[in-house]
């Protein structure tokens, strides 16, 4: 059965990036709808205990979208960043104050950010919400793309002028539009938990690389840290089976004593690390954002920040349309969006993938090159400034809301 209503914009996915896009489209005058599979009480996928390091640009945007005030716990500021690699000499130490900023960004729980976005989405004027609903089929079209959804055992077909896929790494909509995605398995599993150490968080974030993967401590409110530990895939089962005391000792051995003795660890979750990168972002009346466009190695905490900038750039391109030609799916709009995303996306992908591969490479020559690179980054002002700008989310053409411009 055909739905008589044709939406201007149909967003597939109610995760962090899809919901942020809906918020950014509030007040646009468009007929916007969103499809999400999960029940409202459970939250969309991604609303979990992961710790998200939000770049300063992301905090600017989420504040402008009226999301940050809805967080149960405010972001814990990252004022200093310390980067090193086990077995290499040299390190990078960045202090936000040295660059004229109070912080580089802040750390939040994905679950709490998801709840804040849910609360804000609930106030979006005129939003059509299909939830819970399962996407059964996507039919591309240069006229009106169609999406079949199933709700309570009944099938409904939705049509739209612009279809936005925010439906994750294994995007059904991306596959339907025959957009290829290249994959790379890093051979690592990321363990995430909270922990308490002798030294309370003071705004410092540490990331230490190794052949097995990165280890990081992120400051959190409440006197604890967000802890991230990359483990070689062949060792993941053994690490997963460890008790809390054994894992605390393991993390201590991997990370060192910068925060003192680790006293207690919380519940751990494990995430295999596989990059999935779409070859292009658009097709006729179709655009990819967030993990559907690119799923990154979490090194350097780039993933959600990049996806949020996808959403903001798209909303900005739509807002800039001539009202007399305000079809959101026009080819010129999507071409502009892809052009505006190109530099930021390419530079961020190269940074994330290059850093993940280079820091895991055990070759002696790489040891020398990494050590020289760390020493240079730590001592050459211009290089440090570029690294700091990237950490704050200022790469390429930065969306206005991410720059701190009002709506």
C-alpha positions in Angstrom: 0.0 0.0 0.0 1.3 3.4 -0.9 1.6 6.1 1.7 -0.2 9.1 0.1 2.3 11.5 1.7 5.6 12.3 0.1 8.2 13.6 2.5 10.7 16.2 1.6 13.4 14.4 3.5 13.4 10.9 4.9 16.1 10.0 7.4 16.8 6.2 7.8 18.3 5.7 11.3 17.7 7.2 14.7 21.2 6.8 16.1 23.4 9.7 17.2 24.1 11.2 13.7 20.7 10.6 12.3 19.1 12.3 15.3 21.5 15.2 15.1 20.6 15.7 11.5 16.9 15.8 12.4 17.7 18.4 15.1 19.6 20.5 12.6 16.7 20.4 10.2 14.2 21.7 12.8 12.7 25.0 11.7 13.7 24.4 8.0 10.2 24.4 6.8 10.7 20.9 5.3 8.5 17.9 5.7 11.0 15.7 7.5 10.5 12.1 8.6 12.7 9.5 10.4 12.6 5.7 10.4 14.1 3.9 13.4 13.9 0.2 14.3 14.3 0.4 18.1 11.6 1.0 20.7 11.8 4.5 22.2 12.5 3.1 25.7 15.6 1.1 24.5 17.3 3.8 22.5 18.8 3.4 19.1 22.0 1.4 18.5 25.0 3.4 19.7 23.2 4.6 22.9 25.5 2.5 25.0 28.3 2.9 27.6 31.0 3.9 25.1 32.9 7.1 26.0 32.8 9.7 23.3 35.5 12.4 23.0 33.6 15.3 21.4 35.8 17.8 19.6 35.3 21.5 20.4 33.6 21.9 17.0 31.1 19.2 18.0 30.4 20.8 21.4 29.7 24.1 19.6 27.2 22.5 17.3 25.4 20.4 19.9 25.1 23.5 22.1 23.6 25.5 19.2 21.2 22.6 18.6 20.1 22.8 22.2 21.3 19.2 22.9 24.1 19.9 25.4 21.8 21.4 28.1 19.9 18.1 28.1 22.8 16.0 29.0 22.5 14.3 32.4 26.2 14.9 33.0 28.0 17.8 31.3 31.0 17.0 29.1 34.2 16.5 31.1 36.7 19.0 29.5 39.8 17.8 27.8 42.4 20.4 28.5 45.6 18.5 27.8 46.5 15.7 25.4 49.4 13.4 25.8 50.3 11.0 23.0 53.1 8.3 23.1 54.0 4.9 21.7 55.3 2.0 23.6 58.9 1.3 22.7 59.4 4.6 20.8 61.1 7.8 22.1 59.4 11.1 21.9 55.9 12.1 22.8 53.3 14.8 22.0 52.0 17.1 24.7 49.3 19.6 23.8 47.8 22.1 26.2 44.6 23.9 25.0 45.7 27.1 26.9 48.8 27.3 24.8 46.5 27.7 21.7 44.2 30.2 23.4 41.4 27.7 24.2 39.9 26.5 27.4 39.7 23.0 26.2 40.1 20.8 23.1 36.6 19.2 23.6 34.9 17.1 26.2 34.0 13.5 27.0 30.4 12.2 27.4 28.7 8.8 27.6 27.2 7.7 24.3 24.1 6.6 26.3 23.6 10.1 27.8 24.2 11.9 24.5 21.7 9.6 22.9 19.1 10.4 25.6 19.7 14.1 25.2 19.3 13.8 21.4 16.1 11.8 22.0 14.7 14.6 24.2 15.6 17.2 21.6 14.2 15.2 18.6 10.9 14.8 20.5 10.5 18.6 20.3 11.2 18.9 16.5 8.2 20.6 15.0 6.2 18.5 12.5 8.6 15.6 12.4 7.1 12.3 11.1 8.4 9.4 13.2 8.1 5.8 12.1 9.2 3.9 15.2 9.6 1.1 15.8 9.8 0.2 12.1 12.0 -2.1 10.1 13.2 -1.1 6.6 12.4 -4.0 4.3 13.4 -2.6 1.0 14.9 0.6 -0.6 14.2 1.4 -4.2 16.4 4.2 -5.7 14.8 6.7 -8.1 15.8 9.9 -9.7 12.2 11.0 -9.2 10.9 9.8 -5.8 12.9 7.2 -3.9 10.8 4.6 -2.1 11.3 2.8 1.2 9.2 -0.2 2.3 8.9 -0.4 6.1 7.2 -2.9 8.3 5.3 -1.9 11.4 3.2 -4.2 13.5 3.2 -6.8 10.7 1.9 -4.3 8.1 3.9 -3.0 5.2 3.9 0.7 4.2 5.7 2.4 1.3 7.2 5.8 2.0 8.3 8.2 -0.7 10.6 11.2 -0.5 12.4 13.9 -2.4 15.7 13.2 -0.6 16.6 10.0 1.2 19.3 10.2 3.9 21.0 7.0 5.0 22.2 7.1 8.6 21.6 3.4 9.0 25.0 2.3 10.1 28.1 0.4 8.8 26.0 -2.3 7.0 23.7 0.2 5.4 20.9 -1.4 3.5 20.2 1.9 1.7 23.9 2.2 0.6 23.8 -1.4 -0.9 20.5 -0.7 -2.6 22.1 2.3 -4.4 25.0 0.1 -5.4 27.6 2.3 -3.7 30.6 0.2 -3.0 32.4 0.3 0.3 35.9 -0.9 1.0 36.7 -2.6 4.2 39.8 -3.1 6.3 39.9 -5.4 9.3 42.6 -4.0 11.7 42.9 -7.4 13.5 42.0 -5.7 16.8 39.2 -5.7 19.3 38.5 -2.6 21.4 37.6 -3.0 25.1 35.8 -0.1 26.7 35.1 0.4 30.4 35.2 3.0 33.2 37.9 2.8 35.8 39.1 4.5 39.0 42.8 5.2 39.6 44.9 6.8 42.4 45.0 10.2 40.6 41.6 11.8 39.9 41.0 13.1 36.4 42.4 16.7 36.0 41.5 17.3 32.3 44.3 15.3 30.8 43.7 12.7 28.1 46.3 10.1 27.4 46.6 7.9 24.3 49.4 5.3 24.1 49.9 3.3 21.0 51.3 -0.2 20.7 51.6 -3.1 18.2 48.4 -4.5 19.6 46.4 -1.3 19.3 45.8 2.0 21.2 45.3 2.4 25.0 43.6 5.6 26.2 42.4 7.2 29.4 39.8 10.0 29.0 38.7 12.2 31.9 35.1 11.8 33.1 33.1 13.5 35.8 32.6 11.6 39.1 36.3 10.9 39.7 36.7 8.1 37.1 38.1 7.7 33.6 36.9 6.3 30.4 39.3 3.5 29.5 39.9 2.2 26.0 42.2 -0.7 25.2 42.9 -2.2 21.8 43.8 -5.9 21.8 45.0 -8.1 19.0 42.1 -10.2 17.8 43.8 -13.5 18.6 44.1 -12.4 22.3 40.6 -10.9 22.6 39.0 -14.1 24.0 41.6 -14.4 26.7 41.2 -10.7 27.7 37.4 -11.0 27.6 37.5 -13.9 30.0 39.6 -11.9 32.6 38.1 -11.0 36.0 38.1 -7.4 37.0 41.3 -7.6 39.0 43.2 -9.4 36.2 41.9 -6.9 33.7 43.0 -4.0 35.9 46.5 -5.5 36.0 46.5 -6.0 32.3 45.5 -2.5 31.6 48.1 -1.2 34.0 50.8 -3.1 32.2 49.6 -1.8 28.8 49.1 1.8 29.9 51.6 2.5 32.6 51.4 4.6 35.8 50.5 8.0 34.6 47.3 8.0 36.6 48.8 6.0 39.5 47.6 2.5 40.4 44.3 1.4 38.8 42.0 0.5 41.7 38.8 -0.6 40.1 37.4 -1.3 36.6 33.8 -1.3 35.5 31.8 -3.5 33.1 33.6 -4.0 29.8 32.2 -4.1 26.3 34.2 -5.3 23.3 34.0 -4.0 19.7 35.9 -5.6 16.7 37.7 -2.9 14.7 36.8 -2.9 11.0 36.8 0.2 8.8 34.0 0.5 6.3 34.5 3.4 3.8 31.9 4.3 1.2 33.4 5.0 -2.2 31.1 8.0 -2.7 28.6 9.9 -0.6 25.7 10.6 -3.0 23.5 9.1 -5.7 20.4 10.7 -7.3 18.2 12.0 -4.4 20.3 10.1 -1.9 23.1 10.9 0.6 25.1 9.0 3.2 26.0 10.3 6.6 27.7 9.0 9.7 28.8 5.3 9.9 26.9 4.6 6.6 29.4 6.9 4.9 32.4 5.9 6.9 33.1 3.7 10.0 36.6 4.5 11.3 39.1 3.1 13.6 38.5 4.9 16.9 42.1 6.1 17.1 42.1 9.8 17.7 38.4 9.8 18.5 37.3 10.9 15.0 34.3 8.8 14.1 31.2 10.5 15.6 32.8 14.0 15.2 33.2 13.4 11.5 29.7 12.0 11.2 28.2 15.0 13.0 29.9 17.3 10.5 28.4 15.2 7.7 24.9 16.0 9.1 25.7 19.7 9.8 27.1 20.3 6.3 24.0 18.7 4.7 21.6 20.8 6.8 23.6 23.9 5.8 23.5 23.1 2.1 19.7 22.6 2.3 19.3 25.8 4.2 21.3 27.7 1.6 18.8 26.7 -1.2 17.0 29.3 -3.2 13.4 29.1 -1.9 12.1 29.2 -5.5 14.1 26.0 -6.3 13.8 24.4 -2.9 13.7 20.7 -3.9 16.0 19.1 -1.3 17.0 16.3 -3.7 18.3 18.5 -6.5 21.6 17.3 -8.0 23.2 20.7 -7.4 22.5 20.5 -3.6 24.0 17.0 -3.3 27.0 18.0 -5.4 27.6 21.0 -3.2 27.3 18.8 -0.1 29.8 16.3 -1.4 32.2 19.0 -2.4 32.1 20.6 1.0 32.7 17.3 2.7 35.6 16.3 0.5 38.6 17.9 2.3 37.5 17.2 5.9 36.6 13.6 5.0 39.7 12.8 3.1 42.0 14.3 5.7 40.3 12.7 8.6 40.2 9.3 6.9 43.9 9.5 6.0 44.7 10.6 9.6 42.7 7.8 11.3 43.8 5.0 9.0 47.4 6.1 8.6 47.8 6.5 12.4 46.2 3.1 13.1 48.5 1.3 10.6 51.7 3.2 11.4 51.4 2.8 15.2 50.7 -0.9 14.9 53.6 -1.6 12.6 56.4 -3.4 14.5 59.1 -2.9 11.8 62.4 -1.4 13.1 62.3 1.3 10.4 58.8 2.4 11.6 60.1 2.6 15.1 62.6 5.2 14.0 60.1 7.1 11.8 57.5 7.2 14.5 60.0 8.4 17.1 61.2 11.2 14.9 57.6 12.1 14.1 56.6 12.2 17.7 59.6 14.3 18.5 58.8 16.8 15.7 55.2 17.1 16.7 56.2 17.7 20.2 58.7 20.5 19.4 57.7 22.2 16.1 55.0 24.8 16.9 53.4 24.8 13.4 53.0 21.0 13.5 51.5 21.0 17.0 49.0 23.7 16.0 47.8 21.7 13.0 47.4 18.6 15.2 45.5 20.7 17.8 43.1 22.1 15.1 42.3 18.6 13.9 41.7 17.5 17.5 39.2 20.3 17.9 37.4 19.4 14.7 38.5 22.2 12.5 39.5 20.5 9.2 38.4 21.6 5.7 35.2 23.6 5.3 33.8 23.7 8.8 30.0 24.0 9.1 28.8 27.3 10.7 27.3 25.7 13.8 30.6 23.8 14.4 32.4 27.2 14.3 30.1 28.5 17.1 27.9 30.6 14.8 24.3 30.8 16.0 21.4 29.3 14.1 
